[in-house]
Each structure stands twice: as structure tokens, then as C-alpha cells.
Amino acid sequence: MKALRQIAGRHNLLIVEDNAQGIGARGDGFTVGQLSDTACTSFIIQKNLGCFGDGGAVLTNHENVDREIRKLRNHGSGKRSCHSMGYNSRLDDPQAGVLSAKLKHLDEWNALRRKWAARYSAGLRDAANIHLPYEAPGNCHIYHLYVIETKKPEHRESLLGFLTAHGIDAKCHYPIAIHQQEGYPWGKPARIAGPLPNSERNAACCVSLPMFPELTAEEVDCVVEKVLEWDRAAR
Ligand SMILES: Cc1ncc(COP(=O)(O)O)c(C=O)c1O
């Protein structure tokens, strides 16, 4: 983000940050959202701050962005009965109430996610066939997900299948890299300089282990035990 901020400053660009599921996370010396001009976030239920249905927000310090977004969310209306192009994207009052109540607990829930992530990382540190998530010095990851990667792409389905067969709700977020999605960039050939090996490797190898604040030590240990059992048998 620091490098992006510098590039944006040099070329007079605005940065729009996708901050869904990262609320409360920090980079080295800044919080998420702080170095962008506008941050978008999602409140769908599985996010680290989720409502009981659909919702989202746009955060900005720019007055003109604030004014335009408020209009866009309300049928393009900044003044009663006057409309321009817009959407019906208001956050329902009940959802706002749920979010206000949950927001008070967010720091505590993020801390619990970090606690379970540390327990996973300690338990799995000697596994030979997987990579663990890495937190760069000075950063604070809030582990919306705890994502490991199999070292070999051909191991991913085997690990997922093994965990699922033992009743563990492991998932894959996400098996297709964004630049390989049909909708990117909206019907035109992707304007990228070459392959994106890190994104492609992650899409081929990622496995998300169960992660939510209400996990228990026994549940985390049970998942660790099963991953290690798979790891010993994997070749
Ligand atoms: C990083 C990220 N951005 C955006 C979205 C989209 O959120 P919504 O469906 O609320 O628009 C998601 C949801 O899964 C997400 O994970």
C-alpha cells in the first residue's frame, strides 16, 4: 500500500481499496483503508464484520466521493424527488442495527481469530507438505480465513477430501485466480504483462481451515491432528 500510495501521488491517481473482510487489520504503520482514497467493504454474513444478510459500505474522506456515493445508493437522489442515475443500495435499518451491535465486539473477535491462527501455525509448523500463512513484520492479519497451501497442486484435492471425510469443513478460497475469471476484465483480453505465478499457485494449492472466533482449542487441535495425519501419508 505504501508503494501504491507513492505511485498514485506521482501520477495524480485515486486508490479504491477492496477492504472486505479486513476490518481491523493493519499494515506496517497504517490501518487498512488509511492509505487509499476510498475503501469498500462487504458486510455479508461470513465476513469478519457481517450483518444478517447483505450489506456493504464505502469509506472515504473525500467530500465529493461521499456526496456521489450517497446519491448513487439512493436512486441517484441527493435532493428529495430529484433523481439521476443510481441504484437501490441503501443499508437496511435492521442490518445497520446488527452491525452497530457487532462492531463493539470486533476487536475481541479479531483477537480470537489471531489466537486460533497462532495455534494452527504452532501445531502445523513441522508439516512437510504445506506452506503456512505468513505475517510480515509490523503487520496485523485478522485471519478472516486461515489459508494454507499444499506445496504440490496435485495434493490440494487430496487434503480437502481427507479433511471433509473426517467431518472438517475445509474449503477452497478461491480455485480460480481473478485474472483467469471469465468476467475479468469484462470481456476484453486481460491487460497483464505476463503470467501471475503467485496468484495461479495460490488458486491451485489453497485450502482454508475452519476459522471463526467461537472455535475452541479442542476443535483447532482436532483439525491440526488431521492435517498432520494427512501430511504423514502424503507423498
Ligand atoms: C475481498 C472481497 N471483495 C468483495 C466481495 C464482495 O462483497 P459483496 O458480495 O457484499 O458485494 C467479497 C465477498 O465475498 C470479498 O471477499
PDBQT file of the ligand as one rigid body, heavy atoms in Angstrom, charges set to zero:
ROOT
HETATM    1  C1  LIG A 301     -12.439  -9.314  -0.953  1.00  0.00    +0.000 C 
HETATM    2  C2  LIG A 301     -13.902  -9.222  -1.316  1.00  0.00    +0.000 A 
HETATM    3  N1  LIG A 301     -14.353  -8.162  -2.014  1.00  0.00    +0.000 NA
HETATM    4  C3  LIG A 301     -15.646  -8.046  -2.359  1.00  0.00    +0.000 A 
HETATM    5  C4  LIG A 301     -16.564  -9.008  -2.022  1.00  0.00    +0.000 A 
HETATM    6  C5  LIG A 301     -17.989  -8.840  -2.488  1.00  0.00    +0.000 C 
HETATM    7  O1  LIG A 301     -18.841  -8.488  -1.464  1.00  0.00    +0.000 OA
HETATM    8  P1  LIG A 301     -20.400  -8.283  -1.752  1.00  0.00    +0.000 P 
HETATM    9  O2  LIG A 301     -20.921  -9.585  -2.257  1.00  0.00    +0.000 OA
HETATM   10  O3  LIG A 301     -21.002  -7.888  -0.428  1.00  0.00    +0.000 OA
HETATM   11  O4  LIG A 301     -20.505  -7.207  -2.783  1.00  0.00    +0.000 OA
HETATM   12  C6  LIG A 301     -16.166 -10.109  -1.289  1.00  0.00    +0.000 A 
HETATM   13  C7  LIG A 301     -17.175 -11.114  -0.899  1.00  0.00    +0.000 C 
HETATM   14  O5  LIG A 301     -17.041 -12.259  -0.929  1.00  0.00    +0.000 OA
HETATM   15  C8  LIG A 301     -14.787 -10.220  -0.941  1.00  0.00    +0.000 A 
HETATM   16  O6  LIG A 301     -14.366 -11.290  -0.271  1.00  0.00    +0.000 OA
ENDROOT
TORSDOF 0
